Amino acid sequence: MSDTKQTTLQPLNLTAGAVEQLQRIKAEQNVPDDHGLRVGVKGGGCSGFSYILGFDVKKEQDQTHEINGFTVFIEKAHALYLLGIEIDWVNGLNNRGFVFNNPNAKDTCGCGTSFSV
């Protein structure tokens, strides 16, 4: 039997800019209502891990959180790497896209999507 319990602690933060862009993407891509925002990590990238951010359905190993109006899915094994992270959207001259500000990262790379712990 899968665990459908929702946790009340907010493991990560979405800035207003990130929320605005995620809402725009969800609307433009007609993401179904049963999809939530998946935040995770995977091996690879120039610093060892890279981030996962996208819309997906809930999987058995996921923890579910309600954050800034989004249902957020985080695989239990990834929570250690994501606790306290802030996801922001930047739209500057040198960089445009989602930025992950991770207090757990020892090193990050220039692209801002890879880190090591």
C-alpha positions as CSV (number, residue, x, y, z in Angstrom):
1,M,0.0,0.0,0.0
2,S,1.5,3.4,-1.0
3,D,1.9,6.2,1.5
4,T,-0.4,9.1,0.4
5,K,0.4,11.2,3.5
6,Q,1.1,14.8,2.7
7,T,3.9,16.4,4.8
8,T,3.3,19.9,6.2
9,L,6.9,21.1,6.3
10,Q,7.9,23.0,3.3
11,P,11.2,21.5,2.1
12,L,11.8,24.1,-0.6
13,N,10.8,27.6,-1.6
14,L,9.5,28.8,-5.0
15,T,10.0,32.6,-5.5
16,A,7.3,34.7,-7.0
17,G,9.2,34.8,-10.3
18,A,9.5,31.0,-10.4
19,V,5.8,30.6,-9.6
20,E,4.8,33.0,-12.4
21,Q,7.0,31.1,-14.9
22,L,5.7,27.7,-13.8
23,Q,2.1,28.9,-14.1
24,R,2.8,30.2,-17.6
25,I,4.5,26.9,-18.6
26,K,1.7,24.8,-17.2
27,A,-0.9,26.9,-19.1
28,E,1.0,27.0,-22.4
29,Q,1.7,23.3,-22.4
30,N,-1.8,22.3,-21.2
31,V,-0.5,20.3,-18.3
32,P,-3.3,18.1,-16.9
33,D,-4.6,18.8,-13.4
34,D,-3.4,15.4,-12.1
35,H,0.2,16.4,-12.8
36,G,2.3,18.1,-10.1
37,L,5.7,19.8,-10.1
38,R,8.5,17.3,-9.8
39,V,11.7,18.5,-8.1
40,G,14.6,16.2,-7.9
41,V,18.2,15.4,-8.6
42,K,20.1,13.0,-10.9
43,G,23.7,12.0,-11.2
44,G,25.6,13.9,-13.8
45,G,26.4,17.5,-14.7
46,C,29.8,19.1,-14.4
47,S,29.7,19.0,-10.5
48,G,28.2,15.6,-9.9
49,F,24.4,16.1,-9.6
50,S,22.0,18.1,-11.7
51,Y,18.5,19.2,-10.9
52,I,15.2,17.8,-12.2
53,L,12.3,20.3,-12.6
54,G,9.1,19.5,-14.6
55,F,5.5,18.4,-14.4
56,D,4.8,14.7,-13.7
57,V,2.4,12.3,-12.1
58,K,2.8,11.1,-8.5
59,K,4.9,8.0,-8.1
60,E,4.9,5.5,-5.2
61,Q,8.2,6.7,-3.7
62,D,7.2,10.4,-3.8
63,Q,6.6,12.8,-0.9
64,T,3.8,15.3,-1.7
65,H,3.9,18.9,-0.6
66,E,1.7,22.0,-1.3
67,I,4.0,24.9,-2.1
68,N,2.9,28.3,-3.4
69,G,-0.2,26.8,-5.1
70,F,1.6,23.8,-6.6
71,T,1.5,20.2,-5.7
72,V,5.1,19.3,-5.5
73,F,6.5,15.7,-5.8
74,I,9.9,14.9,-4.3
75,E,11.3,11.4,-4.3
76,K,12.1,10.4,-0.7
77,A,15.7,9.6,-1.6
78,H,16.2,13.1,-3.1
79,A,14.9,15.1,-0.1
80,L,18.3,15.1,1.6
81,Y,19.8,17.1,-1.3
82,L,16.9,19.5,-1.7
83,L,16.0,20.5,1.9
84,G,16.1,24.3,2.1
85,I,16.6,24.9,-1.6
86,E,15.1,28.0,-3.3
87,I,14.0,27.9,-6.9
88,D,14.0,31.2,-8.7
89,W,13.5,32.5,-12.2
90,V,16.0,35.0,-13.6
91,N,15.7,37.0,-16.7
92,G,18.9,38.9,-17.1
93,L,21.4,39.7,-19.8
94,N,23.7,36.8,-19.1
95,N,21.3,34.3,-17.7
96,R,17.7,33.4,-18.3
97,G,15.9,30.5,-16.7
98,F,15.4,28.7,-13.4
99,V,18.1,29.0,-10.8
100,F,18.5,26.7,-7.9
101,N,19.9,28.2,-4.7
102,N,20.9,25.2,-2.6
103,P,22.3,25.7,0.9
104,N,23.5,22.0,0.9
105,A,25.8,22.4,-2.1
106,K,29.5,22.5,-1.5
107,D,30.2,23.4,-5.1
108,T,28.2,24.6,-8.0
109,C,29.1,25.1,-11.6
110,G,28.8,28.1,-13.9
111,C,25.6,26.9,-15.5
112,G,23.8,26.9,-12.2
113,T,22.1,23.6,-12.7
114,S,24.8,21.3,-11.3
115,F,26.2,20.9,-7.8
116,S,28.2,18.6,-5.5
117,V,27.6,17.7,-1.8
